[in-house]
Amino acid sequence: MSQLLIVGFNEKYKADEVMLDLLKKEQQNLADLEDAVVLTKNAQEKVRVKPYYDLLSATKGNKSQFWGSIINTILESSDPEALSKIGLNQQICSELQEMMKPNTSAILALLKKVDLEQAIAEIQEYQGKILHTTLPFENEEELVTYSQR
């Protein structure tokens, strides 16, 4: 199983600042950020997605499909069937939609083989709203297959 960790911020650029800090910690072997994206929403309510994963890897297409499936489903769907296809529930989607007001930002990170409590403890210092859920698949390929059922 994988964990989806979501951290929302009331400032448009806060998620970018936190990601930069976490990437610095990753270089010092204090964090593991293999799969993450930053969402920002501007005053006109346009959402921008910034990937923080290896765009040149062999699985880049799956990662793009993976994050596209997650983000589109969370932000645009209230259909319980669509949510259940990727292992999400209405509550976490509603909470993220509520967090993503104009001029806000969020980090979405897929955690594999990481202690969830430790990850949450590390991210709490940044004072964002933290959400998490367990996803019923182990990798991006499974999600893409899972969401196409």
N, CA and C of each residue as an Amber inpcrd file, in Angstrom:
protein
   447
   0.8370000  -1.1850000   0.0000000   0.0000000   0.0000000   0.0000000
   0.8840000   1.2510000   0.0000000   0.3750000   2.2920000  -0.5780000
   1.0620000   3.5840000  -0.5880000   0.2450000   4.5760000   0.2200000
   0.9130000   5.5760000   0.7290000   0.2520000   6.6350000   1.4810000
   0.2760000   7.9110000   0.6490000  -0.8630000   8.5780000   0.5630000
  -0.9180000   9.8840000  -0.0810000  -0.9480000  10.9240000   1.0260000
   0.0780000  11.7510000   1.0770000   0.1840000  12.8140000   2.0690000
  -0.0780000  14.1340000   1.3720000  -1.0040000  14.9110000   1.9210000
  -1.3750000  16.2090000   1.3610000  -1.1410000  17.2600000   2.4360000
  -0.4430000  18.3280000   2.0650000  -0.1930000  19.4180000   3.0050000
  -0.6360000  20.7130000   2.3420000  -1.6300000  21.3700000   2.9220000
  -2.1700000  22.6020000   2.3600000  -1.6700000  23.8310000   3.0950000
  -1.4820000  24.9050000   2.3420000  -0.9730000  26.1610000   2.8990000
  -1.8640000  27.3230000   2.4670000  -1.9930000  28.3180000   3.3260000
  -2.8310000  29.4860000   3.0470000  -2.1260000  30.5380000   2.1990000
  -0.9020000  30.2760000   1.7960000  -0.1360000  31.2120000   0.9670000
   0.1820000  30.5450000  -0.3700000   0.1020000  31.3100000  -1.4310000
   0.2750000  30.7730000  -2.7840000   1.6480000  30.1340000  -3.0080000
   2.7090000  30.6880000  -2.4420000   4.0500000  30.1780000  -2.7140000
   4.6410000  29.3660000  -1.5710000   3.8810000  29.1460000  -0.5160000
   4.4010000  28.4200000   0.6450000   4.7670000  26.9810000   0.2960000
   3.9510000  26.2930000  -0.4900000   4.2590000  24.9040000  -0.8510000
   5.5750000  24.8280000  -1.6280000   5.8210000  25.8050000  -2.5070000
   7.0980000  25.8380000  -3.2400000   8.2650000  26.0130000  -2.2690000
   8.1130000  26.9100000  -1.3020000   9.1710000  27.1470000  -0.3210000
   9.4460000  25.8940000   0.5000000   8.3890000  25.2130000   0.9160000
   8.5380000  23.9880000   1.7010000   9.2110000  22.9070000   0.8600000
   8.7910000  22.7520000  -0.4010000   9.4230000  21.7500000  -1.2670000
  10.9130000  22.0260000  -1.4320000  11.2720000  23.2790000  -1.6090000
  12.6850000  23.6250000  -1.7360000  13.4470000  23.2120000  -0.4780000
  12.8750000  23.4950000   0.6850000  13.5110000  23.1170000   1.9350000
  13.6130000  21.5980000   2.0660000  12.5400000  20.8860000   1.6910000
  12.5690000  19.4240000   1.7550000  13.5760000  18.8340000   0.7690000
  13.7170000  19.4560000  -0.4010000  14.7210000  18.9840000  -1.3640000
  16.1360000  19.1800000  -0.8260000  16.3510000  20.2580000  -0.0930000
  17.6540000  20.4640000   0.5470000  17.9070000  19.3780000   1.5860000
  16.8790000  19.0340000   2.3440000  17.0110000  17.9760000   3.3420000
  17.2460000  16.6270000   2.6630000  16.6380000  16.4400000   1.4960000
  16.8350000  15.1960000   0.7590000  18.3050000  15.0400000   0.3900000
  18.9560000  16.1260000   0.0110000  20.3790000  16.0670000  -0.3310000
  21.2110000  15.6830000   0.8920000  20.6960000  16.0030000   2.0800000
  21.3960000  15.6530000   3.3180000  20.8910000  14.3210000   3.8730000
  20.1260000  13.5860000   3.0510000  19.5460000  12.2970000   3.4330000
  18.5930000  12.4030000   4.6180000  17.8990000  13.5380000   4.7480000
  16.9320000  13.7190000   5.8190000  15.4960000  13.5790000   5.3440000
  15.3000000  13.4600000   4.0410000  13.9460000  13.3200000   3.4970000
  14.0230000  12.4630000   2.2370000  12.8900000  11.8530000   1.8710000
  12.8290000  11.0380000   0.6660000  11.6250000  11.4950000  -0.1520000
  11.8770000  12.2070000  -1.2420000  10.8130000  12.8000000  -2.0470000
  10.8340000  12.2650000  -3.4690000  10.5830000  10.9960000  -3.6080000
  10.6140000  10.4040000  -4.9380000   9.4490000  10.8870000  -5.8020000
   8.2600000  10.9740000  -5.2290000   7.0710000  11.3550000  -5.9830000
   6.2980000  12.4400000  -5.2470000   6.2630000  13.6350000  -5.8290000
   5.4970000  14.7290000  -5.2260000   5.1440000  15.7390000  -6.3110000
   4.0710000  16.4810000  -6.0630000   3.7020000  17.6140000  -6.9030000
   3.2790000  18.7600000  -5.9930000   3.4330000  19.9640000  -6.5080000
   2.9460000  21.1580000  -5.8230000   1.7940000  21.7120000  -6.6450000
   0.7000000  22.0160000  -5.9700000  -0.4390000  22.6830000  -6.6010000
  -0.4920000  24.1070000  -6.0870000  -0.6930000  25.0510000  -6.9910000
  -0.9590000  26.4290000  -6.5780000  -2.2280000  26.8880000  -7.2790000
  -2.9850000  27.7180000  -6.5830000  -4.2050000  28.2740000  -7.1730000
  -4.0910000  29.7820000  -7.0830000  -4.1980000  30.4660000  -8.2430000
  -4.0550000  31.9170000  -8.2460000  -5.3850000  32.5940000  -7.9400000
  -5.3860000  33.9220000  -7.9660000  -6.5830000  34.6970000  -7.6330000
  -7.7310000  34.4420000  -8.6100000  -7.4100000  34.0560000  -9.8420000
  -8.4350000  33.7550000 -10.8440000  -8.8590000  32.2830000 -10.7880000
  -8.3910000  31.5710000  -9.7660000  -8.7160000  30.1730000  -9.5000000
  -8.1390000  29.1940000 -10.5200000  -7.0710000  29.6130000 -11.2030000
  -6.3620000  28.7060000 -12.1070000  -5.3790000  27.8790000 -11.2770000
  -5.4460000  26.5480000 -11.4610000  -4.5650000  25.6480000 -10.7250000
  -3.3500000  25.3240000 -11.5840000  -2.1910000  25.4550000 -10.9970000
  -0.9320000  25.0980000 -11.6680000  -0.3430000  23.8940000 -10.9300000
   0.1320000  22.9210000 -11.6850000   0.7330000  21.7160000 -11.1220000
   2.2130000  21.7120000 -11.4620000   3.0450000  21.5670000 -10.4370000
   4.4940000  21.5330000 -10.6330000   5.0060000  20.1710000 -10.1740000
   5.5240000  19.3740000 -11.0900000   6.0020000  18.0490000 -10.7040000
   7.3590000  18.1050000 -10.0090000   7.5120000  17.2570000  -9.0180000
   8.7920000  17.0760000  -8.3400000   9.1280000  15.5890000  -8.3740000
   9.3940000  15.1010000  -9.5680000   9.8460000  13.7330000  -9.7670000
  10.7170000  13.7390000 -11.0080000  11.4180000  12.6480000 -11.2200000
  12.3560000  12.5470000 -12.3290000  11.6020000  12.4710000 -13.6580000
  11.6070000  13.5680000 -14.4050000  10.8930000  13.6210000 -15.6790000
  11.5970000  12.8320000 -16.7820000  12.8180000  12.4230000 -16.5400000
  13.5740000  11.6880000 -17.5540000  13.6100000  10.1930000 -17.2960000
  12.9660000   9.7480000 -16.2290000  13.0100000   8.3250000 -15.9080000
  12.1650000   7.5130000 -16.8890000  12.3780000   6.2230000 -16.8660000
  11.6410000   5.3340000 -17.7710000  10.1480000   5.3140000 -17.4680000
   9.7710000   5.6710000 -16.2500000   8.3550000   5.6260000 -15.8660000
   7.7030000   7.0050000 -15.8980000   8.3210000   7.9690000 -16.5740000
   7.7800000   9.3380000 -16.5490000   6.3420000   9.4170000 -17.0560000
   5.9960000   8.6390000 -18.0670000   4.6270000   8.6570000 -18.5730000
   3.6370000   8.1670000 -17.5400000   4.0030000   7.0990000 -16.8320000
   3.1330000   6.5890000 -15.7850000   2.9980000   7.5860000 -14.6440000
   4.0870000   8.2410000 -14.2990000   4.0160000   9.2320000 -13.2190000
   3.1020000  10.3870000 -13.6060000   3.1920000  10.8420000 -14.8380000
   2.3180000  11.9230000 -15.2920000   0.8620000  11.4680000 -15.2780000
   0.5970000  10.2520000 -15.7540000  -0.7620000   9.7130000 -15.7230000
  -1.2330000   9.5410000 -14.2830000  -0.3390000   9.0560000 -13.4300000
  -0.6670000   8.8540000 -12.0240000  -1.1250000  10.1600000 -11.3800000
  -0.2730000  11.1940000 -11.4650000  -0.6190000  12.4680000 -10.8190000
  -1.8130000  13.1200000 -11.5060000  -1.9260000  12.9860000 -12.8150000
  -3.0960000  13.5160000 -13.5120000  -4.3810000  12.8680000 -13.0160000
  -4.3550000  11.5410000 -12.8330000  -5.5290000  10.8270000 -12.3200000
  -5.8850000  11.2950000 -10.9250000  -4.8890000  11.3730000 -10.0610000
  -5.1340000  11.8010000  -8.6720000  -5.6890000  13.2210000  -8.6290000
  -5.0110000  14.1550000  -9.2790000  -5.3890000  15.5710000  -9.1890000
  -6.7430000  15.8300000  -9.8340000  -6.9570000  15.3110000 -11.0340000
  -8.2520000  15.5100000 -11.6920000  -9.3950000  14.9320000 -10.8700000
  -9.1870000  13.7480000 -10.3500000 -10.2490000  13.1180000  -9.5740000
 -10.5390000  13.9020000  -8.3000000  -9.4960000  14.3140000  -7.5990000
  -9.7070000  15.0360000  -6.3410000 -10.3410000  16.3950000  -6.5760000
  -9.8090000  17.1620000  -7.5070000 -10.2630000  18.5450000  -7.6750000
 -11.5350000  18.6900000  -8.5000000 -11.8170000  17.7210000  -9.3630000
 -12.9360000  17.9130000 -10.2810000 -14.0890000  16.9350000 -10.1000000
 -13.9000000  15.8990000  -9.3310000 -14.9400000  14.8890000  -9.2580000
 -15.5850000  14.8290000  -7.8860000 -16.8780000  14.7680000  -7.8770000
 -17.5910000  14.4820000  -6.6370000 -18.3130000  13.1460000  -6.7760000
 -18.0090000  12.4440000  -7.8510000 -18.6200000  11.1520000  -8.1280000
 -17.9460000  10.0770000  -7.2690000 -18.6700000   9.5010000  -6.3160000
 -18.0710000   8.4790000  -5.4380000 -17.4690000   7.3020000  -6.2020000
 -18.0450000   6.9470000  -7.3390000 -17.5060000   5.8350000  -8.1190000
 -16.1390000   6.1820000  -8.6960000 -16.0080000   7.4040000  -9.2260000
 -14.7110000   7.8340000  -9.7660000 -13.6610000   7.8810000  -8.6570000
 -14.0520000   8.3560000  -7.4860000 -13.1220000   8.4220000  -6.3600000
 -12.6980000   7.0260000  -5.9170000 -13.6530000   6.1250000  -5.8260000
 -13.3350000   4.7790000  -5.3500000 -12.4370000   4.0300000  -6.3360000
 -12.4920000   4.4090000  -7.6200000 -11.6310000   3.7550000  -8.6100000
 -10.1570000   3.9160000  -8.2780000  -9.8030000   5.0290000  -7.6480000
  -8.3960000   5.2240000  -7.2770000  -8.1890000   5.1730000  -5.7710000
  -9.1870000   4.6680000  -5.0640000  -9.0270000   4.4140000  -3.6400000
  -9.1750000   5.6300000  -2.7540000  -9.8690000   6.6610000  -3.2240000
 -10.0720000   7.8630000  -2.4110000 -11.5060000   7.9010000  -1.9050000
 -11.7030000   8.6780000  -0.8440000 -13.0630000   8.8590000  -0.3490000
 -13.4640000  10.3260000  -0.4900000 -14.7340000  10.5770000  -0.3840000
 -15.2800000  11.9250000  -0.5740000 -14.7230000  12.9080000   0.4520000
 -14.4930000  12.4500000   1.6830000 -14.0360000  13.3560000   2.7440000
 -12.6880000  13.9930000   2.4140000 -11.7120000  13.1860000   2.0080000
 -10.3880000  13.7540000   1.7290000 -10.4460000  14.6700000   0.5110000
 -11.2650000  14.3270000  -0.4700000 -11.4100000  15.1730000  -1.6530000
 -12.0600000  16.5020000  -1.2810000 -13.0840000  16.4450000  -0.4570000
 -13.7590000  17.6720000  -0.0200000 -12.8150000  18.5620000   0.7730000
 -12.0100000  17.9490000   1.6420000 -11.0670000  18.7280000   2.4460000
 -10.0100000  19.3980000   1.5740000  -9.4970000  18.6950000   0.5580000
  -8.5200000  19.3160000  -0.3360000  -9.1690000  20.4150000  -1.1640000
 -10.3770000  20.1650000  -1.6590000 -11.0780000  21.2040000  -2.4200000
 -11.2910000  22.4420000  -1.5510000 -11.6170000  22.2470000  -0.2840000
 -11.8010000  23.3660000   0.6480000 -10.4810000  24.1010000   0.8920000
  -9.3910000  23.3560000   0.9820000  -8.0720000  23.9670000   1.1870000
  -7.6510000  24.8230000   0.0070000  -7.9920000  24.3790000  -1.2090000
  -7.4990000  25.0290000  -2.4170000  -8.3770000  26.2210000  -2.8100000
  -8.3460000  27.2250000  -1.9680000  -9.0190000  28.4880000  -2.2600000
  -8.0570000  29.3420000  -3.0920000  -8.5400000  30.4440000  -3.6550000
  -7.6210000  31.3160000  -4.4020000  -6.4210000  31.7430000  -3.5500000
  -5.2650000  31.7900000  -4.1920000  -4.0000000  32.1890000  -3.5770000
  -3.5520000  31.2480000  -2.4640000  -3.7380000  29.9500000  -2.6920000
  -3.2630000  28.9360000  -1.7600000  -2.3960000  27.9340000  -2.5210000
  -1.8130000  27.0140000  -1.7780000  -0.9780000  25.9950000  -2.3970000
  -1.0260000  24.7200000  -1.5700000  -0.5740000  23.6310000  -2.1730000
  -0.5410000  22.3410000  -1.4830000   0.5540000  21.4730000  -2.0730000
   1.0490000  20.5780000  -1.2480000   1.9780000  19.5390000  -1.6770000
   1.2250000  18.2220000  -1.6050000   1.3210000  17.4320000  -2.6580000
   0.7990000  16.0670000  -2.6570000   2.0040000  15.1570000  -2.8390000
   2.1940000  14.2380000  -1.9070000   3.3500000  13.3430000  -1.9680000
   2.9030000  11.9050000  -1.7990000   3.4430000  11.0450000  -2.6180000
   3.1870000   9.6220000  -2.5140000   4.3290000   9.0100000  -1.7060000
   3.9670000   8.3980000  -0.5960000   4.9720000   7.8320000   0.2910000
   4.9530000   6.3090000   0.1610000   6.1130000   5.7730000  -0.1510000
   6.2730000   4.3200000  -0.2350000   7.4340000   3.9470000   0.6730000
   7.2340000   2.9420000   1.4680000   8.3090000   2.4570000   2.3460000
   8.8340000   3.5580000   3.2540000   7.9540000   4.4480000   3.6900000
   8.3320000   5.5290000   4.5920000   7.4110000   5.4570000   5.7980000
   7.9540000   5.7240000   6.9680000   7.1540000   5.7540000   8.1900000
   6.2650000   6.9960000   8.1500000   4.9430000   6.7840000   8.0710000
   3.9880000   7.8830000   7.9320000   4.0640000   8.8480000   9.1140000
   4.1520000   8.3270000  10.3240000   4.2210000   9.1940000  11.5030000
   5.4620000  10.0770000  11.4670000   6.5840000   9.5120000  11.0450000
   7.8250000  10.2820000  10.9450000   7.6930000  11.3650000   9.8750000
   7.0960000  11.0100000   8.7360000   6.9090000  11.9910000   7.6560000
   6.0120000  13.1360000   8.1240000   4.9350000  12.8100000   8.8310000
   4.0250000  13.8510000   9.3370000   4.7400000  14.7180000  10.3550000
   5.5230000  14.1070000  11.2400000   6.2650000  14.8830000  12.2390000
   7.2290000  15.8640000  11.5820000   7.8860000  15.4160000  10.5040000
   8.8340000  16.2840000   9.8110000   8.1290000  17.4470000   9.1120000
   6.9390000  17.1970000   8.5860000   6.2460000  18.2310000   7.8120000
   5.4860000  19.2100000   8.7150000   5.2010000  18.8250000   9.9640000
   4.4350000  19.6860000  10.8680000   5.1200000  21.0080000  11.1500000
   6.4380000  21.0390000  11.0710000   7.1580000  22.2820000  11.3550000
   6.7900000  23.4050000  10.3840000   6.2200000  23.0380000   9.2400000
   5.8770000  24.0410000   8.2290000   4.4690000  24.6010000   8.4070000
   3.7370000  24.1080000   9.3780000   2.4380000  24.6390000   9.7860000
   1.3760000  24.6380000   8.6870000   1.3590000  23.5950000   7.9040000
   0.3030000  23.4300000   6.9190000  -0.7620000  22.4850000   7.4550000
  -1.8770000  22.4280000   6.7880000  -2.9310000  21.4800000   7.1550000
  -2.5900000  20.1440000   6.5050000  -2.5340000  19.0950000   7.2970000
  -2.0790000  17.7940000   6.8260000  -3.2600000  16.8330000   6.6920000
  -3.3340000  16.2010000   5.5270000  -4.3010000  15.1380000   5.2570000
  -3.5160000  13.9270000   4.7710000  -4.0250000  12.7420000   5.0360000
  -3.3870000  11.5620000   4.4500000  -4.4040000  10.4550000   4.3060000
  -4.1210000   9.5690000   3.3600000  -4.9680000   8.4100000   3.1200000
  -4.1140000   7.2860000   2.5600000  -4.5810000   6.0860000   2.7470000
  -3.9110000   4.9220000   2.1850000  -4.5280000   4.6140000   0.8300000
  -3.6890000   4.4220000  -0.1600000  -4.1440000   4.0930000  -1.5090000
  -3.9640000   2.5900000  -1.7320000  -4.8980000   1.9510000  -2.4180000
  -4.8830000   0.4890000  -2.5390000  -3.9990000  -0.0630000  -3.6590000
  -2.8750000   0.5610000  -3.9000000  -1.9720000   0.0760000  -4.9400000
  -0.5520000   0.3870000  -4.5190000   0.3880000  -0.2890000  -5.1410000
   1.7950000  -0.1700000  -4.7660000   2.5880000   0.7830000  -5.6560000
   2.1330000   1.0120000  -6.8940000   2.9330000   1.8410000  -7.7910000
   2.0410000   2.5460000  -8.8060000   2.6600000   3.3960000  -9.5970000
   1.9270000   4.2080000 -10.5700000   1.1990000   3.3510000 -11.6010000
   1.8340000   2.2540000 -12.0250000   1.2130000   1.4000000 -13.0290000
  -0.1050000   0.8300000 -12.5230000  -0.1130000   0.4130000 -11.2420000
  -1.3390000  -0.1270000 -10.6710000  -2.4370000   0.9260000 -10.6250000
  -2.0870000   2.1840000 -10.2850000  -3.1030000   3.2360000 -10.2290000
  -3.6930000   3.4790000 -11.6080000  -2.8380000   3.5700000 -12.6130000
  -3.3230000   3.8290000 -13.9700000  -4.2660000   2.7090000 -14.3880000
  -3.8820000   1.4710000 -14.1270000  -4.7540000   0.3420000 -14.4450000
  -6.0290000   0.4000000 -13.6020000  -5.8670000   0.6870000 -12.3130000
  -6.9840000   0.7530000 -11.3670000  -8.0080000   1.8180000 -11.7790000
  -7.5090000   2.9730000 -12.2000000  -8.4140000   4.0890000 -12.5410000
  -9.1160000   3.9010000 -13.8790000  -8.6220000   2.9760000 -14.7210000
  -9.2230000   2.7470000 -16.0270000 -10.2780000   1.6530000 -16.0080000
 -10.5250000   1.0670000 -14.8510000 -11.5500000   0.0080000 -14.7400000
 -12.9310000   0.5450000 -14.9530000
